Amino acid sequence: MTQESILVVDDDKDIVRLVVEYLRKAGYPVNSAYDGESALHVLRNEKPKLVVLDLMLPKKDGWEIIRTLRSDTQLASTLIIALTARVEDSDKILGLELGADDYLTKPFNPRELLARVRSLLRRGDLKQENPSAATYRLAGLKLDTGSRTFSLDDQPIELTPTEFALMRVLIEYPGYVFTRDELVEKGLGYSFAGLGRTLDSHIKNLRRKIEPDPKQPTYIQTVYGVGYRLQAPQL
């Protein structure tokens, strides 16, 4: 499969048919699977760029697949849009905290799915789309857009494409207080109702990776009633 290929995974064949048709009309090579084991087989053998992944799957559920992808060095960069028919916030948040880049709740508008796919693929191709590489530093943090690497005190830290995009926005403007809407627009590249919770989950993941105590963050600070800012820890 080509670099921008997509895997659609859902046990509802009507949903798969609709999404596959919509993505193919947009010009993307698409493959499909209907259960978790088949999905992992395709992911390992075909290595698609992005997976649209239902969380409630037979054989292996979507949460297990996300864990597997994020723990496999060859597959960790796979972009993930999680689909769920359940409306409980805990389901969505768990998917994001495990490493999904985005989620949609069924029923969803195919146009919205396409917009999110396009935005995620742009994030995944950040290195290719920014030939004039830049390096940003703040205290012990270092982000290099050319090599698409991030480190803390010279120790490399793996970020998902979404986490990298958000961190890039924050570190490019240290001390600036971004509203949640600004950070969604600049970091995620689009804005739809309900994305605030998605942003909060990604910020929580970033804090878990860089903060000595994620419950008392010193780098990524919450400005209550406004949003977030990145600043050097106060010694």
RADA-V134872 format. One record per residue. N is the residue number from 0. RES is the residue in one small letter. NEAR is the number of other ideal C-beta (glycine too) atoms within 12 Angstrom. Layout:
n->(N:N)
res->(RES:RES)
near->(NEAR:NEAR)
This chain:
n->(0:1:2:3:4:5:6:7:8:9:10:11:12:13:14:15:16:17:18:19:20:21:22:23:24:25:26:27:28:29:30:31:32:33:34:35:36:37:38:39:40:41:42:43:44:45:46:47:48:49:50:51:52:53:54:55:56:57:58:59:60:61:62:63:64:65:66:67:68:69:70:71:72:73:74:75:76:77:78:79:80:81:82:83:84:85:86:87:88:89:90:91:92:93:94:95:96:97:98:99:100:101:102:103:104:105:106:107:108:109:110:111:112:113:114:115:116:117:118:119:120:121:122:123:124:125:126:127:128:129:130:131:132:133:134:135:136:137:138:139:140:141:142:143:144:145:146:147:148:149:150:151:152:153:154:155:156:157:158:159:160:161:162:163:164:165:166:167:168:169:170:171:172:173:174:175:176:177:178:179:180:181:182:183:184:185:186:187:188:189:190:191:192:193:194:195:196:197:198:199:200:201:202:203:204:205:206:207:208:209:210:211:212:213:214:215:216:217:218:219:220:221:222:223:224:225:226:227:228:229:230:231:232:233:234)
res->(m:t:q:e:s:i:l:v:v:d:d:d:k:d:i:v:r:l:v:v:e:y:l:r:k:a:g:y:p:v:n:s:a:y:d:g:e:s:a:l:h:v:l:r:n:e:k:p:k:l:v:v:l:d:l:m:l:p:k:k:d:g:w:e:i:i:r:t:l:r:s:d:t:q:l:a:s:t:l:i:i:a:l:t:a:r:v:e:d:s:d:k:i:l:g:l:e:l:g:a:d:d:y:l:t:k:p:f:n:p:r:e:l:l:a:r:v:r:s:l:l:r:r:g:d:l:k:q:e:n:p:s:a:a:t:y:r:l:a:g:l:k:l:d:t:g:s:r:t:f:s:l:d:d:q:p:i:e:l:t:p:t:e:f:a:l:m:r:v:l:i:e:y:p:g:y:v:f:t:r:d:e:l:v:e:k:g:l:g:y:s:f:a:g:l:g:r:t:l:d:s:h:i:k:n:l:r:r:k:i:e:p:d:p:k:q:p:t:y:i:q:t:v:y:g:v:g:y:r:l:q:a:p:q:l)
near->(21:16:18:25:30:44:43:40:47:38:28:22:17:16:28:31:18:27:42:29:18:26:36:21:14:21:16:30:21:34:31:35:36:27:27:31:21:26:41:32:21:30:37:21:16:26:27:39:36:48:49:48:50:44:40:28:31:20:19:28:30:42:32:25:41:39:24:29:39:31:16:19:12:14:30:24:33:41:44:46:49:45:39:33:23:22:14:15:20:16:28:33:25:26:41:38:32:31:39:43:47:49:44:39:28:27:17:29:17:26:19:27:36:30:26:40:40:28:32:40:35:27:41:36:25:37:23:17:17:21:11:9:18:19:21:25:20:30:23:22:36:25:36:24:28:18:17:30:25:36:26:28:17:12:14:18:26:25:37:38:38:43:44:38:42:44:45:39:36:40:39:25:21:26:18:22:22:30:20:30:20:24:39:33:21:27:44:35:31:27:23:26:14:22:30:23:26:38:39:26:34:42:38:27:34:41:31:24:30:36:25:17:12:19:11:13:26:25:35:39:27:26:20:10:9:16:29:39:29:39:23:18:22:9:6)
